[in-house]
Amino acid sequence: MPTRTFTRKSIGCLLTVTAVICASQLAFAPVQPAAAATNQFKGVNWADARDNYNTGWVIPDGLAASDSYSQVYSVADKYIKAFQSNLGANTVRLPINPPSVSQSWWSAYRGAIDAALADGMKVVISAWTEKTSVGTVTDMTAWKAMWSTVVGAYGSNGNVYFEPLNEPYGYSLSQWVSVCSSWLSQFSSVPRSRVVISGTGYNDNVTGVGASSALNGTLLSLHYYGYWNSYTKESSWVSDLKNRIGGYTGRTIIDEFGAPMTTGTNYLTGHDNGQFQSYLAAVTDTARSDGMGSVYWPALRTGDSYSLQAHNGSGLSDTNSSGVTQVRWGWGY
């Protein structure tokens, strides 16, 4: 299981309480009915094996800092095709941070985005904070410059989606809405339907951002993990998950969720047969029934027991066929 999820997300629920309390500081529009489904997103995260929370460049597993654009493109093309053929994915979520965009890595790293787009994928570009972050943008000038470069390169491509900041757990709800509003104002040329606003805390609740009239028209990002509770019944997970989404299923993408895949767990032996079996069933059944897109964490990250794929010679192979089947079920297959 990724260090990031244990050390950072496991306290996310406590921080979210603070964010929700701050909701009273904002004037909210009434809860909007789901306008449309988001289940066109059948996605996976491609992550840095060291962690996407990184002080330096973020380099997804299988790439190297010394790679040229053409080398990145070649590797990404191979992996993206594997995500498509092995899993049925049509979306990949890729990390960025200011050093990755402002320094020389960007000219090479663009090969991963370009290869995914050439292969017909939707690409969600998500900004991560540095390893020592407290869950906020620590250098606003660098953050805005990063997004100016990225939007300048891909703002006109309808298959690219922009997630201003992953897991904004250091902000109150009112502060986070203000940051997002500033982003939307600066990049007003980007259709709001291609902007993915993270839920409060560790992206673990979208009801506050969903209710903010300042963020109308945007997509919403929810993260949800099975170690946040110890339920063993699917119905308990479903109830908890739905409380975090509220009336915003039509705008919400569950763009991080995952469970142990390299441990031999069988996810098809019964939906009330253990903590992670019931959890994964709840997420995928809810996504399918409510028409929500989902983006699994991660498709590929060496050393992460949640990884759906593993290196196999020059290619990739599934780590858990039952887990793949359950994820695909959530995608509507």
MARTORDO-919860 format. One record per residue: residue number from 1; chain; y, z, x of N, C-alpha, C in turn. Coordinates in steps of 0.2 Angstrom, whole numbers, plus 2048, in hexadecimal, padded with zeros to 3 digits. Last residue first. Example, Ala and Ser with C-alpha at 12.3 -4.5 7.8 and 13.67 -1.06 7.14 Angstrom:
    k  c  n_c2  n_c3  n_c1  ca_c2  ca_c3  ca_c1  c_c2  c_c3  c_c1
    2  A   7F5   823   840    7FB    824    844   800   827   840
    1  A   7E4   827   842    7EA    827    83E   7F0   827   842
This chain:
    k  c  n_c2  n_c3  n_c1  ca_c2  ca_c3  ca_c1  c_c2  c_c3  c_c1
  333  A   7F5   7A7   7A3    7EF    7A3    7A4   7E9   7A6   7A1
  332  A   800   7AF   7A3    7FE    7AB    79D   7F8   7A7   79E
  331  A   802   7B8   7AC    806    7B2    7AD   805   7AE   7A7
  330  A   7F8   7C2   7AA    7FF    7C4    7A8   804   7BE   7A8
  329  A   7ED   7BA   7AF    7EE    7BC    7A8   7F5   7BE   7A6
  328  A   7F0   7BB   7BD    7F1    7B5    7B9   7F1   7B6   7B2
  327  A   7ED   7C9   7BF    7F4    7C6    7C0   7F5   7C0   7BC
  326  A   7DF   7C8   7BC    7E3    7CC    7B8   7EB   7CA   7B9
  325  A   7DB   7BF   7C6    7D9    7BE    7BF   7DE   7C2   7BB
  324  A   7DE   7C7   7D2    7E1    7C0    7D0   7E0   7BE   7C9
  323  A   7D5   7D2   7D0    7DC    7D3    7D0   7E0   7CC   7CE
  322  A   7C9   7CB   7D1    7CB    7CE    7CB   7D2   7D0   7CA
  321  A   7CA   7C7   7DF    7CA    7C2    7D9   7CB   7C5   7D3
  320  A   7D3   7CB   7EC    7CF    7CF    7E6   7CF   7CA   7E0
  319  A   7D8   7C3   7F5    7D5    7C9    7F8   7D1   7CD   7F2
  318  A   7D7   7B1   7F8    7D8    7B7    7F4   7D5   7BD   7F7
  317  A   7DE   7AA   807    7D9    7AB    802   7DA   7B1   7FE
  316  A   7E6   79D   811    7E6    7A3    80D   7E0   7A4   808
  315  A   7E3   795   821    7E6    795    81A   7E6   79C   817
  314  A   7DE   795   82D    7E5    792    82D   7E7   793   826
  313  A   7D5   7A4   82B    7D6    79E    82F   7DD   79B   82F
  312  A   7DD   7AB   81F    7D6    7A9    820   7D6   7A3   824
  311  A   7E7   7B9   81A    7E6    7B3    81F   7DF   7B2   820
  310  A   7E7   7BD   809    7E6    7BE    810   7E5   7B8   814
  309  A   7EF   7C2   7FA    7ED    7BD    7FE   7EC   7BF   805
  308  A   7F4   7CD   7F3    7EF    7C8    7F0   7EC   7C3   7F4
  307  A   7F7   7DD   7FA    7F7    7D6    7FB   7F2   7D2   7F7
  306  A   7F6   7EA   7F9    7F7    7E7    7F3   7F7   7DF   7F4
  305  A   7F4   7EF   806    7EE    7EF    802   7EF   7EB   7FB
  304  A   7FB   7E7   814    7FD    7EA    80D   7F7   7E9   809
  303  A   7F8   7E0   81F    7F8    7E7    81F   7FA   7EB   819
  302  A   802   7D2   81B    7FC    7D5    81F   7FD   7DC   820
  301  A   806   7CC   80D    809    7D0    811   803   7D4   815
  300  A   807   7C2   7FF    805    7C2    806   809   7C7   80A
  299  A   80B   7C5   7F2    806    7C0    7F3   803   7C1   7FA
  298  A   80C   7D7   7F0    80F    7D1    7F2   809   7CB   7F2
  297  A   813   7D5   7E0    814    7D8    7E7   80E   7DA   7EA
  296  A   816   7C8   7D4    811    7CD    7D7   814   7CF   7DE
  295  A   820   7C6   7C7    820    7C4    7CE   81C   7CA   7D2
  294  A   821   7C0   7B7    81F    7C5    7BB   81E   7C2   7C2
  293  A   829   7BE   7A7    827    7BB    7AD   825   7C1   7B2
  292  A   824   7C2   796    828    7C3    79C   825   7C0   7A2
  291  A   81E   7C2   789    821    7BC    78C   826   7BD   792
  290  A   817   7CC   784    81F    7CC    783   822   7C6   786
  289  A   80A   7CA   788    80C    7CA    781   813   7CA   780
  288  A   80C   7C9   797    809    7C3    793   80B   7C4   78B
  287  A   811   7D6   79A    814    7CF    79C   812   7CA   798
  286  A   807   7DE   795    80E    7DE    792   811   7D8   794
  285  A   7FC   7DA   79D    7FB    7D9    795   802   7D9   792
  284  A   801   7DE   7A9    800    7D7    7A8   7FF   7D6   7A0
  283  A   803   7EC   7A8    809    7E7    7AA   807   7E0   7A8
  282  A   7F7   7F1   7A4    7FD    7F2    7A0   802   7ED   7A1
  281  A   7EE   7ED   7AE    7ED    7EA    7A8   7F3   7EB   7A3
  280  A   7F3   7F5   7B8    7F4    7EE    7B9   7F3   7EA   7B2
  279  A   7F0   802   7B2    7F7    800    7B4   7F8   7F8   7B4
  278  A   7E3   802   7B2    7E6    803    7AC   7EE   800   7AD
  277  A   7E0   801   7BF    7DD    7FC    7BB   7E1   7FC   7B4
  276  A   7E6   80C   7C5    7E9    806    7C6   7E6   800   7C2
  275  A   7DE   817   7BE    7E6    817    7BF   7E8   810   7C0
  274  A   7D0   813   7B3    7D3    815    7BA   7DB   814   7BA
  273  A   7CD   80B   7A8    7C8    80D    7AD   7CB   80F   7B4
  272  A   7D2   804   79E    7D3    80B    79E   7CF   80E   7A3
  271  A   7CE   7F7   79E    7D5    7F8    79F   7D7   800   79F
  270  A   7C0   7F1   7A8    7C3    7F5    7A2   7CA   7F8   7A3
  269  A   7BD   7EA   7B2    7B8    7EE    7B0   7BA   7F2   7AA
  268  A   7C6   7E2   7B9    7C3    7DF    7B3   7BE   7E3   7B0
  267  A   7CA   7E6   7C6    7CF    7E7    7C0   7CC   7E4   7BA
  266  A   7C2   7EF   7D2    7C1    7EA    7CD   7C5   7EB   7C7
  265  A   7C7   7F2   7E3    7C7    7F4    7DC   7C6   7EE   7D7
  264  A   7C6   7EF   7F0    7C0    7EE    7EC   7C1   7F0   7E5
  263  A   7D2   7F0   7F7    7CE    7F6    7F7   7C7   7F5   7F3
  262  A   7DB   7E7   7F7    7D7    7E6    7FC   7D2   7EC   7FD
  261  A   7E4   7EA   7EC    7E0    7E4    7EC   7DA   7E4   7F1
  260  A   7ED   7F5   7E3    7E9    7F4    7E9   7E4   7EF   7E8
  259  A   7FB   7ED   7DB    7F6    7F2    7DB   7F1   7F0   7E1
  258  A   80C   7E9   7D4    806    7E8    7D9   801   7EE   7D8
  257  A   81C   7E2   7D2    816    7E6    7CF   810   7E4   7D4
  256  A   82B   7DB   7D1    827    7DE    7D5   822   7E3   7D1
  255  A   831   7D5   7C6    831    7D1    7CC   82E   7D5   7D2
  254  A   830   7D2   7B6    82D    7D7    7BA   82C   7D4   7C1
  253  A   83F   7CC   7AF    839    7CA    7B3   837   7D0   7B7
  252  A   847   7CC   79F    844    7D0    7A5   83E   7CC   7A8
  251  A   84C   7C7   794    850    7C6    79A   84C   7C8   7A0
  250  A   844   7CB   78A    846    7C4    78A   849   7C2   790
  249  A   843   7D8   78A    83D    7D5    78C   83F   7CD   78E
  248  A   84C   7E2   787    84E    7DD    78B   849   7D9   78E
  247  A   84C   7EF   780    84C    7E9    77C   84E   7E2   780
  246  A   843   7F7   78C    846    7F7    786   846   7F1   782
  245  A   83D   7F9   799    840    7F3    797   844   7F3   791
  244  A   839   806   79A    83D    804    79F   840   7FD   79E
  243  A   830   807   78F    836    80B    78F   83B   809   794
  242  A   826   7FF   793    82A    7FC    78E   831   800   78D
  241  A   820   807   79C    823    801    79E   828   7FE   799
  240  A   81B   812   794    820    813    799   823   80D   79C
  239  A   812   80A   78C    817    80E    789   81D   810   78E
  238  A   809   806   796    80D    801    791   813   804   78E
  237  A   803   811   79B    807    80D    79F   80C   808   79B
  236  A   7FC   815   78F    801    81A    792   806   816   797
  235  A   7F3   80B   78D    7F9    80C    788   7FE   811   78B
  234  A   7EA   80C   797    7EF    806    797   7F5   808   792
  233  A   7E7   81B   79F    7E7    817    799   7EC   812   799
  232  A   7EA   823   7AA    7E4    81F    7AA   7E3   81B   7A4
  231  A   7F9   827   7B3    7F6    826    7AD   7EF   822   7AE
  230  A   802   82C   7BD    7FA    82C    7BE   7F6   82B   7B8
  229  A   810   823   7C4    80D    827    7BF   805   828   7C0
  228  A   813   81B   7CE    818    81F    7CB   816   824   7C6
  227  A   809   813   7D2    808    81A    7D5   80E   81E   7D3
  226  A   80B   806   7CD    806    80B    7CA   805   811   7CD
  225  A   81B   800   7CA    816    801    7CE   811   807   7CB
  224  A   828   7F4   7C7    823    7F9    7C4   81D   7FA   7C8
  223  A   838   7ED   7C5    832    7EF    7C9   82E   7F5   7C6
  222  A   841   7E1   7BD    83E    7E7    7BD   838   7E8   7C2
  221  A   850   7D8   7BB    84A    7D9    7BF   848   7E0   7BF
  220  A   857   7CC   7B0    856    7D3    7B2   850   7D4   7B6
  219  A   863   7BF   7AE    85C    7C1    7AE   85C   7C8   7B1
  218  A   873   7BE   7A5    86F    7BF    7AB   867   7C0   7AA
  217  A   879   7C0   799    877    7B9    79B   873   7B9   7A1
  216  A   884   7CD   79D    881    7C9    798   87F   7C2   79B
  215  A   88A   7D6   7A5    885    7D3    7A8   881   7CE   7A3
  214  A   893   7DD   79E    896    7D9    7A4   890   7D5   7A7
  213  A   88C   7E4   794    88F    7DE    792   892   7DA   798
  212  A   87E   7EC   798    885    7EB    79A   887   7E4   798
  211  A   871   7ED   794    875    7EF    78F   87D   7ED   791
  210  A   86A   7EA   7A0    869    7E6    79A   86E   7E7   795
  209  A   86D   7F5   7A8    870    7EF    7AA   86F   7EA   7A4
  208  A   865   7FF   7A0    86C    7FF    7A2   870   7F9   7A3
  207  A   858   7FA   7A0    85C    7FB    79A   863   7FC   79B
  206  A   850   7F8   7AB    855    7F3    7A9   859   7F4   7A3
  205  A   849   801   7B8    84B    802    7B1   851   7FD   7AF
  204  A   846   800   7C5    841    802    7C1   843   803   7B9
  203  A   84C   7FC   7D1    84B    7F7    7CC   846   7F9   7C6
  202  A   84D   809   7D5    849    804    7D8   847   7FF   7D4
  201  A   85C   80A   7CC    857    80E    7D0   854   809   7D5
  200  A   85D   7FD   7C0    860    803    7C4   85A   806   7C8
  199  A   858   7EC   7C3    859    7F2    7BF   85B   7F7   7C3
  198  A   861   7DD   7C9    85C    7E3    7CA   85D   7E9   7C5
  197  A   863   7CE   7C2    866    7D4    7C3   861   7DA   7C4
  196  A   863   7BE   7C7    85E    7C3    7C5   861   7CA   7C7
  195  A   86A   7AF   7C1    86B    7B5    7C5   867   7BB   7C2
  194  A   869   7A4   7B9    865    7A4    7C0   867   7AA   7C4
  193  A   870   7A6   7AE    869    7A6    7AD   865   7A5   7B3
  192  A   87D   7A5   7B3    87A    7AB    7B3   873   7AB   7B1
  191  A   87F   798   7BF    87E    79A    7B8   87B   7A1   7B8
  190  A   88C   799   7CB    884    79A    7CA   883   79C   7C3
  189  A   899   79A   7CB    896    793    7CB   88F   793   7C9
  188  A   89D   7A7   7CF    89D    7A5    7C7   89A   79E   7C6
  187  A   89C   7B0   7D9    897    7AA    7D9   897   7A7   7D2
  186  A   8A5   7BA   7D7    8A6    7B6    7DD   8A2   7B0   7DC
  185  A   8A0   7BF   7CA    8A7    7BC    7CB   8A7   7B8   7D1
  184  A   893   7C4   7CE    894    7BE    7C9   89B   7BB   7C9
  183  A   897   7CE   7D7    893    7C8    7D9   894   7C2   7D5
  182  A   89E   7D6   7CF    8A2    7D3    7D4   89E   7CD   7D7
  181  A   893   7DA   7C7    899    7D7    7C4   89D   7D3   7C9
  180  A   88C   7E1   7D0    889    7DB    7CD   88F   7D7   7CA
  179  A   895   7EC   7D2    892    7E8    7D8   890   7E1   7D5
  178  A   895   7F2   7C5    89B    7EF    7C8   899   7EB   7CE
  177  A   888   7F5   7C3    88B    7F0    7BF   891   7ED   7C2
  176  A   887   800   7CD    883    7FA    7CD   886   7F4   7C9
  175  A   890   809   7C7    891    806    7CE   88E   800   7CF
  174  A   889   80C   7BC    890    809    7BB   892   806   7C2
  173  A   87D   812   7C1    87D    80C    7BC   884   808   7BC
  172  A   87F   816   7D2    87F    818    7CB   87F   811   7C7
  171  A   875   810   7E0    87B    810    7DC   87A   813   7D5
  170  A   86A   811   7E8    870    815    7EA   876   815   7E5
  169  A   861   807   7E4    860    80E    7E2   865   813   7E4
  168  A   85F   7F9   7E1    866    7FC    7E2   866   804   7E1
  167  A   854   7EE   7E4    854    7F6    7E3   85A   7F9   7E5
  166  A   85C   7E0   7EB    856    7E3    7E9   857   7EB   7E9
  165  A   86A   7D7   7E5    867    7DD    7E9   861   7E0   7E6
  164  A   86B   7CA   7DF    870    7CD    7E3   86E   7D3   7E8
  163  A   861   7BE   7DE    860    7C5    7DC   865   7C8   7E1
  162  A   861   7AE   7D7    864    7B2    7DC   864   7B9   7DA
  161  A   856   79F   7D8    859    7A5    7D4   85B   7AA   7D9
  160  A   854   78E   7D7    855    793    7DB   859   799   7D7
  159  A   853   782   7CF    84D    786    7D0   84E   78C   7D5
  158  A   85F   77C   7D0    85D    77F    7CA   857   783   7CA
  157  A   86A   77C   7DC    863    77A    7DB   861   77F   7D5
  156  A   877   780   7E0    876    77A    7DB   86F   778   7D9
  155  A   875   78A   7E9    878    78C    7E2   877   786   7DD
  154  A   871   789   7F6    86C    788    7F0   86F   789   7E9
  153  A   87C   78A   7FF    876    786    800   872   784   7FA
  152  A   884   793   7F9    887    78D    7FB   881   788   7FC
  151  A   87C   79E   7F7    87E    79A    7F1   881   794   7F3
  150  A   87B   7A1   805    875    7A0    801   877   79C   7FB
  149  A   889   7A4   809    885    79F    80C   87F   79D   808
  148  A   88C   7AE   800    890    7A8    800   88C   7A2   803
  147  A   883   7B8   804    882    7B5    7FD   886   7AE   7FD
  146  A   889   7BC   810    882    7B9    80F   881   7B5   809
  145  A   895   7C0   80C    895    7BA    810   88E   7B7   810
  144  A   891   7CB   805    895    7C6    801   894   7BF   806
  143  A   88C   7D3   810    888    7D1    80A   88B   7CB   806
  142  A   897   7D5   818    891    7D1    81A   88D   7CF   815
  141  A   89F   7DC   810    8A1    7D6    812   89C   7D2   815
  140  A   897   7E8   80D    899    7E3    808   89B   7DD   80A
  139  A   88C   7F0   814    891    7EC    817   893   7E6   812
  138  A   883   7F6   80C    886    7FA    811   88C   7F7   814
  137  A   87E   7F7   7FC    881    7F2    801   885   7F6   806
  136  A   871   804   7FA    878    801    7F8   879   7FB   7FD
  135  A   867   80C   7FE    866    809    7F8   86D   806   7F5
  134  A   869   810   80B    869    816    805   869   812   7FF
  133  A   860   809   818    864    809    813   863   80F   80E
  132  A   858   806   824    85C    80D    823   860   80E   81D
  131  A   855   7F9   822    850    7FE    822   853   805   821
  130  A   861   7F1   817    85E    7F2    81E   859   7F8   81D
  129  A   85D   7E8   808    861    7EC    80C   85D   7EE   812
  128  A   85B   7D8   802    858    7DE    803   85D   7E2   808
  127  A   85C   7CC   7F5    85F    7CF    7FB   85D   7D6   7FC
  126  A   852   7BE   7F1    854    7C5    7EF   857   7C8   7F6
  125  A   84F   7B0   7E8    852    7B2    7EF   855   7B9   7EE
  124  A   843   7A8   7E1    847    7AD    7E0   849   7B0   7E7
  123  A   83F   798   7DD    840    79C    7E3   845   7A1   7E0
  122  A   832   78E   7D6    838    792    7D5   839   796   7DB
  121  A   82A   780   7DE    82A    787    7DC   831   789   7DA
  120  A   828   773   7E2    829    774    7DB   829   77B   7D9
  119  A   827   771   7F0    821    771    7EC   821   773   7E5
  118  A   835   771   7F3    831    76B    7F3   82B   76B   7F0
  117  A   836   77F   7F2    83A    77B    7ED   836   774   7ED
  116  A   82F   783   7FD    82D    785    7F6   830   781   7F1
  115  A   836   77D   807    82F    77B    806   82D   77D   7FF
  114  A   843   783   806    842    77C    805   83B   77A   804
  113  A   83F   791   80A    842    78F    803   841   788   801
  112  A   83A   78E   817    836    791    812   838   790   80B
  111  A   846   789   81D    83F    785    81C   83B   788   817
  110  A   84E   793   81F    850    78E    819   849   78A   818
  109  A   84B   798   82B    848    79B    825   849   797   81F
  108  A   853   791   834    84C    790    834   849   792   82D
  107  A   860   795   831    85F    78E    832   857   78C   832
  106  A   85E   7A3   832    85F    7A0    82B   85E   798   82C
  105  A   85D   7A7   83F    857    7A7    83B   858   7A3   835
  104  A   86A   7A9   844    867    7A3    846   860   7A2   841
  103  A   873   7B2   838    871    7B1    83F   86D   7AB   83F
  102  A   876   7B4   82B    87C    7B3    82F   87A   7B1   836
  101  A   869   7B7   825    86D    7B1    823   873   7AF   828
  100  A   864   7C2   82B    85F    7BC    82A   863   7B6   828
   99  A   86E   7CB   82A    86C    7C8    830   868   7C2   830
   98  A   86E   7CE   81B    874    7CB    81F   872   7C8   826
   97  A   85E   7C8   814    863    7CD    816   868   7CA   81A
   96  A   852   7C3   808    857    7C2    80D   85A   7C8   80F
   95  A   841   7BF   802    846    7C3    804   84B   7C0   809
   94  A   83B   7B6   7F4    83C    7B6    7FB   842   7BB   7FD
   93  A   82F   7B2   7E9    835    7B6    7EA   835   7B7   7F1
   92  A   82A   7A4   7E0    829    7A8    7E6   830   7AC   7E7
   91  A   820   79C   7D3    827    7A0    7D5   825   7A4   7DC
   90  A   814   799   7CF    81A    793    7CF   820   796   7D1
   89  A   803   79C   7D2    80A    79E    7D2   80F   798   7D2
   88  A   7F5   79B   7D2    7F9    798    7CD   800   799   7CC
   87  A   7EE   79F   7DD    7F0    7A4    7D8   7F3   7A1   7D2
   86  A   7EA   794   7E5    7E5    79A    7E5   7E7   79F   7DF
   85  A   7F4   78B   7E3    7ED    789    7E2   7E8   78F   7E1
   84  A   800   792   7E6    7FF    78E    7E0   7F8   78D   7DE
   83  A   7FE   798   7F2    800    79C    7ED   7FF   798   7E6
   82  A   7FB   78C   7FA    7F6    791    7F8   7F7   796   7F3
   81  A   808   787   7FA    802    783    7F7   7FC   787   7F5
   80  A   80E   790   801    810    78F    7FA   80B   78C   7F7
   79  A   807   78F   80E    806    795    80A   808   794   803
   78  A   80C   782   811    804    783    811   803   78A   80D
   77  A   819   783   811    816    77E    80D   80F   780   80C
   76  A   81B   78D   81B    81D    78E    814   819   789   810
   75  A   817   785   827    813    78B    825   815   78D   81D
   74  A   821   77B   826    81A    77A    826   816   77F   824
   73  A   82D   782   827    82C    77E    821   824   77D   821
   72  A   82C   788   833    82D    78C    82D   82B   788   827
   71  A   82D   77C   83B    827    781    83B   827   786   835
   70  A   839   777   838    833    773    836   82D   778   837
   69  A   842   782   83D    842    780    836   83B   77C   834
   68  A   838   78B   849    83D    787    847   83D   785   840
   67  A   834   79C   84D    832    796    84A   839   792   848
   66  A   836   7A8   852    837    7A3    857   836   79C   853
   65  A   832   7B1   849    839    7B1    84A   83B   7AB   84F
   64  A   826   7AA   83E    828    7AE    844   82F   7AD   846
   63  A   81B   7AD   830    820    7A9    833   822   7AE   839
   62  A   812   7B5   82B    80F    7AF    82D   815   7AB   830
   61  A   81C   7BE   81F    816    7BE    823   813   7B7   824
   60  A   82E   7BB   821    828    7BB    81D   821   7BA   821
   59  A   839   7C4   828    835    7BE    82A   82F   7BF   826
   58  A   84A   7C9   829    844    7C9    825   840   7C3   826
   57  A   852   7CF   838    850    7CA    834   84A   7CB   82F
   56  A   856   7E1   838    856    7DA    83A   854   7D5   835
   55  A   852   7EB   82F    859    7EB    832   85B   7E4   835
   54  A   84A   7EA   820    84A    7E9    827   851   7E8   82A
   53  A   840   7EA   814    845    7EE    816   845   7EE   81D
   52  A   834   7E2   814    83A    7DF    813   841   7E3   814
   51  A   829   7E5   821    82C    7E8    81B   833   7E4   81A
   50  A   820   7DF   829    823    7E5    82C   827   7E9   826
   49  A   81D   7D3   823    818    7D8    824   81A   7DF   826
   48  A   827   7CE   816    827    7CF    81D   821   7D5   81E
   47  A   820   7C5   808    823    7CA    80B   823   7CA   813
   46  A   821   7BD   7F9    81F    7BB    800   823   7C0   805
   45  A   81D   7C0   7E9    821    7C2    7EE   81E   7C0   7F5
   44  A   81A   7B5   7DB    817    7B9    7E1   81D   7BA   7E6
   43  A   81A   7B0   7C9    81C    7B1    7D0   818   7B6   7D5
   42  A   81E   7A7   7BE    818    7AA    7C0   818   7AA   7C7
   41  A   82A   7A5   7B2    829    7A8    7B9   823   7AB   7BA
   40  A   82A   7A3   7A5    82A    79D    7AA   829   79F   7B1
   39  A   82C   7AE   79E    825    7AD    7A0   824   7A6   7A4
   38  A   837   7B3   798    838    7B1    79F   831   7AF   7A2
   37  A   83D   7AE   787    838    7B0    78C   83A   7AF   793
   36  A   84D   7B2   780    848    7AD    782   843   7B1   786
   35  A   853   7BD   77A    856    7B6    779   851   7B1   77A
   34  A   850   7CC   773    84E    7C7    778   850   7C0   776
   33  A   85F   7D3   76D    858    7D1    76C   857   7CC   772
   32  A   869   7DF   775    869    7D8    773   861   7D7   772
   31  A   871   7EE   771    86B    7EB    774   86A   7E4   771
   30  A   883   7EC   772    87D    7EE    76F   877   7EB   772
   29  A   88B   7EF   782    88A    7EB    77C   884   7EE   778
   28  A   893   7FE   788    88E    7FA    788   88E   7F6   781
   27  A   89D   805   794    89D    803    78D   898   7FD   78C
   26  A   898   812   79F    899    80B    79D   89A   80A   796
   25  A   894   81F   7A1    89B    81D    7A3   89D   816   7A1
   24  A   887   821   79D    88D    823    798   894   821   79B
   23  A   880   81E   7A8    881    819    7A3   886   81A   79E
   22  A   87D   828   7B0    883    825    7B1   884   820   7AC
   21  A   870   82B   7AC    875    82F    7AA   87C   82C   7AA
   20  A   869   821   7B3    869    820    7AC   86F   825   7A9
   19  A   86B   825   7C0    86E    81F    7BE   86E   81E   7B7
   18  A   863   831   7C0    86B    831    7C1   86E   82B   7BF
   17  A   857   82B   7BE    85A    830    7B9   861   831   7BA
   16  A   854   824   7C9    856    821    7C3   859   825   7BE
   15  A   850   82E   7D2    857    82B    7D3   859   827   7CD
   14  A   843   830   7CE    848    835    7CE   84F   833   7CE
   13  A   83D   823   7D0    83E    826    7C9   843   82C   7C9
   12  A   83D   822   7DE    841    81E    7DA   843   821   7D3
   11  A   834   827   7E6    83A    82C    7E4   83F   828   7DF
   10  A   82C   81D   7E9    829    823    7E5   82E   828   7E3
    9  A   833   813   7F0    833    813    7E8   830   819   7E5
    8  A   833   818   7FD    839    817    7FA   838   817   7F2
    7  A   826   81B   802    82B    81F    804   832   81E   800
    6  A   81D   812   7FB    81C    819    7FB   822   81D   7FC
    5  A   823   805   7FC    822    808    7F6   821   80F   7F6
    4  A   824   804   80B    82A    804    806   829   807   800
    3  A   817   803   80F    81B    809    810   821   80A   80C
    2  A   80B   7FC   803    811    7FC    807   815   802   808
    1  A   7FA   800   804    800    800    800   806   800   804
